[in-house]
């Protein structure tokens, strides 16, 4: 088991405290230390030629003091460490991911507009951190659609059958085993499949049942090695037509976690990208969302 810490980012907001509670459980379940980090916003930090302010003392940080009171009396707490930093949270938090097994934060902190569904720090961390990032949404998010009817602990994972990401699937199965949950794998396919010709649209040349069977077959093949490594984890596979983001958001109702991947860097677009499905899930899912960076390809550092 990794000895790297779970990092919880706090800023004094209620959202951050909810994320902190989630991080305490995650660190306890992993047998990992928990590092609580408060980054004091300092816009001058990112400006060239401006000297950096000294690192604050955690004992003098009011947000850290509030966290200590919040955690006082919590049973079976993991080993705790408190850290106060000065700078731009959207830049510092992703950097901290290089020395963590997990970075946890609320969907929106004290800054920004109340109407924002995801703050800039959550977006930056999800996009740029080297470790998986868990974003904990506020309570009461309503989702629409048909979620799974079977009760019980559940980890939802998005599965793109034509290019499955093993890092995302491995994280989902590991979390499910830790939580005693089943994996609920969602594989979306486009329907109807249409061909554009000069006279308009041609009707589908294959039937929907065939597309669904092929999608399910590919999904089962992608999941097979993870099932073998986690034989105690039960897996449900849903192959359904429609938008992947919408299906994942609907499945998030009552889930313990939704796991999605992050796009791999591309030659002509070297910046890290979240992808439209991941962004939509971050904005609308009712459960905590884990964003997993892709596994490095051979030759990548």
Phi, psi and omega in degrees: 000138183296139175266000176296149184282159161273130180254129174247121178271129182233152178216013180090357181274160176297323178300319180293323179293323176296319177295324178299316178300319178297318182293325177300313179297319181295316179294319179299315181293332180269351187066032185250153172290157177246124177253116179264124187238129170243121177256112177287126182297126176217099185295336180288345184302323185271359183271133181293144177084357180264122180295144181285143175287153177297150180294128182295155174277123181304331181290342179258004184268120184293326178293316178297321178298320178296320179296317179301317178295320180298323184269352182299126179088357177293124183288151175053044178292145173289171173300128188252146172219139181242136184222129175245130181232164179239130177154207180262112184303322182295341177262321185286316184300314177299325179295324180295337179298340180291340182240030181223155172269345181198140176240126186237134177206163177283161185292332180206133181263208184286333183280173175079195183263146182298336183280349182291135179275335178216126181285166182294327180292319177296320179294315181296316180295316180297326183278324195246341185293146180279344179253166173300145181240131176250124178252123183260117183280165174292157180289157173089007175296128178264135176238154183242153181116179182266103174279170180294139184275338184287129180283173176114163180301141188207133173247119180268137177225136175276134184233113176267105194292334181276348176205068182294147180252115184295327180296319179294314180294319180297319179297316182298316181292321179296317178294319180298318179294320179296323183271354187066038185246165173265157175267129178248096185270128183248118178241112181266148173225153182279131175206137002281150173278119186238146177244128181270127176233177184301326183272359181134219183254134174276146176293158180303141179267352175234157181270158185297323180300323180292318178296318180294319178297318180295319178298315180295319179298315179295320178298315180299321178295321179292327183278340188306311182294330179285325174297321180295322180283339181231070186295341181275352182267119176281145185232131170251135178245125176245115173254118188216150176283151174126192182280129182299319181297316180297320179294320180291320178297316178299320181289343182289343181298118179080001181280155175280330184195145169245130184247125178227160181260170177246146182297146174282148176298143180243157186302314183269359177219074189290345179291150177291142181229142176280319188095149186294323180294313180298318179298316181295320178294318177300323183284330194234346184294147183272344182251168172304146184240129175257125176254119188252125176293150182293151175295140180295142177276161178306130181096345177278146176275000000 
